Amino acid sequence: MARLLVIDDEGDIRHLYAAELEEDGHEVCTAGNSYDALTQLRSREFDLVVLDIQLDQESGLELLQKIVREHGRLPVVLCTAFSSYRDDFSSWLADAYVVKSSDLNELKEQVRLVLARHAGR
């Protein structure tokens, strides 16, 4: 079982992702903004972060840079409604990039793949 942090400013999305990822056997914590996310990341260990790019206070790409700076190579899966950010160099810091969809199978598959890749390190 992995401990995941889901960061998204939309409460319904956070709850949906948490429920779906918990069904896969993960322990899931959530954060609605950068401040809450960084507070949680500094207070406990996580195995993976699911991060939205569009956040209220700052962009998820800015938060991604902070996560990489402060937490080394903690795996991050970007999950956004915008495919255009895939070409942004900052997004390349993430381990995977998923475009939001009502079908969460791609997100769940990327979480499994990224966790498996990092387990071997």
N, C-alpha and C positions, 0 to 999 in steps of 0.2 A: 504494500500500500504506500502510495506517495502522498506527501502533503503539498497541496497546490494553493496558490494565491491567485484569485480571479480579480482583475482590476478593470472596472467598467463604470462609467458614471450613470448608466441606466440600471435602476434597481431591478426591473423585470428581467433584464438580460443576466445580471449577476445571479439571481435566484435560479433561473433556468439552467445556466451553465453549472452552477453548484449542484443542483439536483441530478443533472445528467452525468457529471463527472463522479459524483458520489455513487451512482449506480454502477460505475466501473470499478468501485472499490477504493476510491481515493478519499482522503480527508481534505475538505475544501474550506478555505477561509476566503472572505471577500473584502474588497475595499472599493469605495466609490470615488476616491480622489487620490492625488499623488501623496498628500500629507499622510492619510491613513495607510496607504500602501507602504510608504517608507517607514512609518512607525512600526508596522507589523514585521516588515523585513528586518528591521534592526533588533526586534525583540524575540524572534524565533527563527528556526531553520525551516526553509522550504526546499522542495525538490524541483519545483517548476513554477513559473509565473505565466498566466494567460493575461495578455495586456491589450486593451483597446487603444487605438491611436487617438481618437477624439475624446479628450477629457475636458472637464470644465476649467480647471485651474491652469494646467499646462498640457502640452501635447504628450501623448504616450511616447513619442520618439524622444522627447526631452527626458522623460522619466526612464526610458530604456537606457539612455546614456548614464544616468545616475546609478541605475541598478548594476550595470556593467562595471562602473567605477568602484562602487562600494561592495559588490558581492561577487567579484570575479566573473566566473563563467556560469553563474546560476542560469539554467536554461529558461528561455523566454519564447513563448509562442505569441506572435502578434495576431490579433483577431479583430478585423476592422471591416466596415462596410465599403471601404474604398480600395479598389485594386490598384489605383494609381500610385499609392505610397510604396508599392513593391519596388519601384525604381529609385526611391530615395535612398541615398547611401546610408543614412542612419538606420533604416530598417534592416540593413544587412547585418547588424549586430545581433539580431534575433536568430533563433535556431529554426524557426518555421514561420510561415506567413499564411494565414487563412482568411478568406473573404467570408464575412458573416452570411449565414444562410439559415433558413428555418430547419434545414437538415443538419444536425450537429455531428453527423458521422465523420466528416472530414476533420473537424476540430478534435474529436475524440481519437481519431486515428493518428493525427499529428502529435497529440499529447503522448500516446503510447510509443510512437516511434522515437520522439525526442528523449523520453525517459529511458528507453532501451539503449539508445546511443550513449547517453551520459552514464548509465549504469556500468558500462564497460570501461570507463575512465578511471 
